[in-house]
Amino acid sequence: QPAKKYSDKGQLIPDSLMVSILAATYDAMLPCEGVIFDGFPRTIPQAEALAEMLQERGTEVSCVLELHVADELLVERLVLRGKTSGRADDNEQTIKARLEVYHNQTAPLAEWYKKRNLLRTVNGVGSIEDINAQLCKAIDAI
């Protein structure tokens, strides 16, 4: 996998590669009533490329869900996930690299979507049932 060499280091996949993977996957799913993109886009250029790709297919982003969780808790959760799942990339060093990439490259995206009235922020702390209910409420409001 061309994308694996980047994700294993906590780096973002180059935009051109990511958009081509996404477009091929999306096209293979058509026709469909809707799609949830998990973890994409992560940068403003990716968001612009996604908007263009969807526009070419006669659709658009309906809403962006942001799960808000403090960095310390994210590190704790992901280290635990690594211990239980065996994922090699869920170690503290790689997680901290991912968080640095997030703060530098992805966090500005929330404001970009907020300006377009598409951002819905959900508290990612609490029971799975409570978080799920908040996510469902945000999706149902579309």
Secondary structure by P-SEA (a helix, b strand, c coil): ccaaaaaaacccccaaaaaaaaaaaaaaaccccccccccccccaaaaaaaaaaaaaacccccbbbbbbbcaaaaaaaaaaaaaaaccccccaaaaaaaaaaaacccaaaaaaaaaaccbbbbcccccaaaaaaaaaaaaaac
